[in-house]
Amino acid sequence: MSGARLSKAGTWAIVCIVLACYSEPAEAHLNSTGMGPACDGLLHFLTSPEDLVPALALALLAGLRGIEFGRRASLTLPAAWLLGSLIGMTAAVSAGSALLSSLWFLLMGALVITDARLSLRMVTALAALLGLTHGYLNGAGMSLSGIVLIALAGLVSGVFVLTVLASALVTRAQAQWARVAVRVAGSWIAASGLLMLGWSLRKG
């Protein structure tokens, strides 16, 4: 009975993630919370599954590898995200972000599923590439201003906190069942990416 419940919960999780990923693109705009630009940036990250889920997957992967991997990912990802956002501000709004996001879902989900034995250098490079890519998409179409920079600080802070907490939680989970649960989460991420890929190709 518990297996059936777990399977049903997994199905609903995939459906919810996929539905959330098909919100209107908002890379160049920040929703106003009324609590200032820093909170606006943080909210943008927390309510953008196309950004949140790959970052979470990276944190899970780093946590599976160990403490040093988690530390490196938690420092590299936010820094690369900030740099990518600043670079993106020099460009127009980018097209094809849905396809790119689906590929990141697939890649990161597959790495978590397989508990890939990546080296510290490879995880660092992966964190840098993920941060630069999503940061660029966030920054594209934005104009450089003091308010935008504060919003970016809030967004990058959210990336940092998520990566630190998620990787630390997985690192401390020594039980085999806990590691299996993390890999199951990776399968949901990969499945969501596959559905997103099919949807984006159909729309294209």
C-alpha positions in Angstrom: 0.0 0.0 0.0 2.8 2.4 0.9 4.4 1.7 -2.5 1.2 2.7 -4.3 0.9 5.9 -2.3 4.5 6.8 -3.1 3.9 6.2 -6.8 0.8 8.3 -6.7 2.6 11.1 -4.9 5.4 11.0 -7.4 2.9 11.3 -10.3 1.2 14.3 -8.7 4.6 15.9 -8.0 5.6 15.6 -11.7 2.2 17.0 -12.8 2.5 20.0 -10.4 6.1 20.8 -11.5 5.2 20.6 -15.2 2.1 22.8 -14.8 4.1 25.4 -12.8 6.7 25.5 -15.6 4.2 26.7 -18.2 3.6 30.1 -16.6 4.1 33.1 -18.8 7.8 33.9 -19.4 9.0 36.7 -17.0 12.7 36.7 -17.4 12.8 40.5 -17.9 10.3 41.5 -15.1 10.2 41.1 -11.4 6.8 40.8 -9.6 6.3 43.5 -7.0 5.9 42.2 -3.5 5.5 45.6 -1.9 8.4 44.8 0.4 11.2 46.2 -1.8 13.3 45.1 -4.7 15.4 42.6 -2.7 12.2 40.7 -1.8 11.0 41.0 -5.4 14.2 39.3 -6.6 13.9 36.6 -4.1 10.2 36.0 -4.9 11.1 35.8 -8.6 13.5 33.0 -8.0 11.2 31.1 -5.6 8.3 31.3 -8.0 10.2 30.4 -11.2 10.4 26.6 -11.4 12.6 26.8 -14.5 15.2 28.5 -12.3 14.5 26.9 -8.9 14.4 23.2 -9.9 17.7 23.0 -11.7 19.4 24.9 -8.9 17.8 22.4 -6.4 19.0 19.5 -8.5 22.5 20.8 -8.5 22.4 21.1 -4.7 21.1 17.5 -4.4 23.9 16.2 -6.6 26.5 18.1 -4.7 25.1 16.9 -1.4 25.3 13.3 -2.6 29.0 13.8 -3.4 29.9 15.3 0.0 30.6 18.4 2.1 33.3 19.9 -0.1 31.2 19.5 -3.2 28.3 21.2 -1.4 30.5 24.1 -0.3 31.9 24.6 -3.8 28.4 24.5 -5.4 27.0 26.9 -2.9 29.7 29.5 -3.7 30.0 29.0 -7.5 26.4 28.9 -8.5 25.3 32.3 -7.0 28.5 34.0 -8.2 28.0 32.7 -11.7 24.3 33.6 -11.6 25.1 37.2 -10.7 27.7 37.4 -13.5 25.4 35.9 -16.0 22.6 38.3 -15.0 24.9 41.3 -15.5 26.0 40.0 -18.9 22.4 39.4 -19.9 21.5 43.0 -19.2 23.4 43.9 -22.4 21.2 41.7 -24.5 17.6 41.7 -25.7 15.1 39.2 -24.3 16.2 35.7 -25.3 14.1 33.2 -27.2 14.1 29.5 -26.7 14.4 29.6 -22.9 11.8 26.9 -22.5 13.8 24.4 -24.6 17.0 25.3 -22.7 15.2 24.9 -19.3 13.9 21.5 -20.3 17.4 20.3 -21.3 18.7 21.5 -17.9 15.9 19.5 -16.2 16.9 16.4 -18.1 20.6 16.8 -17.5 20.5 17.6 -13.8 17.7 15.0 -13.1 19.8 12.3 -14.9 22.9 13.1 -12.9 21.0 12.9 -9.6 19.2 9.6 -10.6 22.5 7.9 -11.5 24.3 9.4 -8.5 27.0 10.4 -11.0 30.5 10.2 -9.6 31.6 13.6 -10.9 34.9 15.2 -9.7 35.0 18.4 -7.7 36.2 20.3 -10.8 33.3 18.9 -12.9 30.7 19.9 -10.3 32.2 23.3 -10.1 32.1 23.7 -13.9 28.5 22.5 -14.0 27.5 25.0 -11.3 29.2 27.8 -13.2 27.6 26.9 -16.5 24.1 26.6 -14.8 24.5 29.9 -13.1 25.7 31.7 -16.2 22.9 30.3 -18.3 20.1 31.0 -16.0 21.5 34.3 -14.9 21.8 35.4 -18.5 18.1 34.5 -19.1 17.1 36.4 -16.0 19.1 39.5 -16.9 18.2 39.6 -20.6 15.9 42.5 -21.4 16.5 44.2 -18.0 18.1 47.7 -17.8 20.9 48.3 -15.4 19.8 50.4 -12.5 20.2 50.6 -8.7 16.8 48.9 -8.1 17.6 46.1 -10.5 20.9 45.5 -8.8 19.2 45.2 -5.4 16.7 42.8 -6.9 19.5 40.7 -8.3 21.1 40.7 -4.8 17.9 39.3 -3.4 17.7 36.7 -6.2 21.3 35.6 -5.8 20.8 35.4 -2.0 17.9 33.0 -2.6 20.1 30.8 -4.9 22.8 30.7 -2.2 20.5 29.8 0.7 18.7 27.1 -1.3 22.0 25.5 -2.4 23.5 25.6 1.1 20.4 24.2 2.8 19.6 21.5 0.3 23.2 20.3 -0.1 23.7 20.3 3.6 20.5 18.3 4.2 21.5 15.6 1.7 25.1 15.5 3.0 23.8 14.7 6.5 21.5 12.0 5.2 23.7 8.9 5.6 20.9 6.3 5.5 20.6 4.4 2.3 16.8 5.0 2.0 17.5 8.8 2.2 19.9 8.6 -0.7 17.4 6.6 -2.7 14.7 9.2 -1.9 17.0 11.9 -3.3 17.6 9.9 -6.5 13.8 9.4 -6.8 13.5 13.2 -6.7 16.0 13.3 -9.5 13.7 11.0 -11.5 10.8 13.4 -11.1 13.0 16.3 -12.3 14.1 14.3 -15.3 10.6 13.2 -16.1 9.4 16.8 -15.9 12.2 17.9 -18.2 11.1 15.2 -20.7 7.5 16.5 -20.7 8.7 20.1 -21.0 11.0 19.1 -24.0 8.1 17.5 -25.8 5.9 20.5 -25.1 8.5 23.0 -26.3 9.2 21.0 -29.5 5.5 20.8 -30.2 5.0 24.5 -29.8 8.1 25.1 -32.0 
